[in-house]
Structure formats: C-alpha cells, structure tokens
Amino acid sequence: MAQDGKQQARLWAKVVAKAWADVAFKEKLISDPAAVLKAEGLDMPQGVNLKVVEDTTSLRHLVLPAMPVDAAGLDEAALSERLAASDCAICGY
C-alpha cells in the first residue's frame, strides 16, 4: 500500500530518533539505507539508490530534489506553490 507524505514523515521521524539514540542503528542506516527503511516500514520506489548523509553542527547538506515528471512544463510560481503545499519529508515534493 502506498504511503502518503504524512505517513512517510512520521515513519522517517521515528527512524531519525532511533538513529540519534542508537549508534549501531545509525551506522546500519548509513551503510544500508534501503534495508533499514524497509525494515522500519518505509516504502521506497523500486530501482532507486539511497544514500544517507549526516549533518553536524558545522556542516549542513542541502538536497536539491529531482523534479517530478508530472511537473515538467510548470512555471516557477506553480512549482513553488506545489512544493509549499507538499508534506513529503523524504521525497522533497
């Protein structure tokens, strides 16, 4: 069953909290994110490679998400409105 953005956000929040509390879990998440996310109940698209990077107090990673195929042709204002209305914590849109 496909998850909506709110479900994914809740599950991702649990994964993050667990990684903060358990160093071994965090190491596994970084080394094999697909297996960990699947075990934690998160749906990931088939054929997508995942990479987990960890922010620190002095280094922040900004991820520029891929534009959804169905957003091609939208202007900047429409794209911005679509992103602002989104609640998907993992996919970025």
ChimeraX attribute file (.defattr): number of C-alpha atoms within 10 A of each C-alpha:
attribute: neighborCount
match mode: 1-to-1
recipient: residues
	/A:1	4
	/A:2	10
	/A:3	12
	/A:4	11
	/A:5	17
	/A:6	13
	/A:7	16
	/A:8	21
	/A:9	18
	/A:10	13
	/A:11	18
	/A:12	18
	/A:13	13
	/A:14	13
	/A:15	20
	/A:16	15
	/A:17	12
	/A:18	14
	/A:19	17
	/A:20	12
	/A:21	11
	/A:22	11
	/A:23	11
	/A:24	12
	/A:25	16
	/A:26	21
	/A:27	13
	/A:28	13
	/A:29	20
	/A:30	17
	/A:31	14
	/A:32	14
	/A:33	17
	/A:34	20
	/A:35	12
	/A:36	17
	/A:37	17
	/A:38	11
	/A:39	10
	/A:40	13
	/A:41	14
	/A:42	21
	/A:43	16
	/A:44	17
	/A:45	9
	/A:46	6
	/A:47	6
	/A:48	8
	/A:49	9
	/A:50	13
	/A:51	11
	/A:52	13
	/A:53	10
	/A:54	9
	/A:55	10
	/A:56	8
	/A:57	5
	/A:58	5
	/A:59	8
	/A:60	10
	/A:61	9
	/A:62	7
	/A:63	7
	/A:64	7
	/A:65	10
	/A:66	9
	/A:67	11
	/A:68	10
	/A:69	7
	/A:70	7
	/A:71	11
	/A:72	9
	/A:73	9
	/A:74	11
	/A:75	9
	/A:76	9
	/A:77	9
	/A:78	12
	/A:79	15
	/A:80	13
	/A:81	10
	/A:82	13
	/A:83	13
	/A:84	10
	/A:85	9
	/A:86	14
	/A:87	16
	/A:88	15
	/A:89	16
	/A:90	13
	/A:91	14
	/A:92	15
	/A:93	18
